[in-house]
Amino acid sequence: MTRIAIVYHSGYGHTKKQAEAVRAGAAELAEAELIAIDADGNLPDGAWQRLEAADAIVFGTPTYMGMASWQFKKFADASSKPWFAQKWKDKIAAGFTNSATINGDKGSTLAYLFTLAQQHGMIWVGTGMLPSNSKAAQRNDLNWLGASAGAMAQSPSDASPDEGPLPGDLETARAFGRRVAGLTARFAHAAVAAEAA
């Protein structure tokens, strides 16, 4: 069974809820674990080894002022050590983000996560979902925020983690996690078949 590591920072608990939904979707098809970046931007003991052992790494961060949180950036900068040794090369990568507003420049955060993955030589997976953008679309439809590069969620600034992200964004995150896990399994199977040929 393939292993998915979801490494994320959450400032107020909303992005944690999104991360849990990504993990739940991934866990339908793979071993999936959450690795939380703490308030000081540090990982728990043994986390770097678990990231190295994972077949896929999913990055998650809130969008603050149009970019990833400083805690996530501290982790990203510290990943220069596995980068130098090419520890994450050819792993599957993906990303997600949450902010208080519908747009909130979340796209710049996803572009940052994509660039981080490409620096490591990883293989990026997007949502693979059509947007819910018809006149009949409802706020809790799958991919109502219309993200392709990664999963997006929105939590109003005065909403508790119990109130946001909304159910549709969480279902989008879950479907996204399932897609990442499915493609990781396919990629791993193809790699084994190629080695055996």
MOZIJO-V122688 format. One line per field, one symbol per residue. phi: phi as a letter, one per 40 degrees, with the letter a starting at -180 (. if undefined). burial: + if it has 9 or more other C-alpha atoms within 8 Angstrom, else -. A space follows every 50 residues. Layout:
BEGIN
phi: ???
burial: ???
END
This chain:
BEGIN
phi: .cbbbbbabbcbhcccccccccccccccbacbbcbcccccgbccdgcccc cccccabbcbaccbfgadcccccccccccccccdcfcbdgccbaaaabac bdcgfccccccccccdccdcgcbcbccgbcccbccccbdcccfccgcbca cbabbdcbccdcbaccdcccccccccdccdccccccccccccccccc
burial: -+++++++++---++++++++++++++-++++-+++++--++++--+--+ +--++++++++++--++++-++++++-----++--+-+--++++++++++ +--+++-+++++++-+++-++++++++---++----+--+++++++++++ ++++++--+-+--+++-+++++++++++++++-++--+---------
END
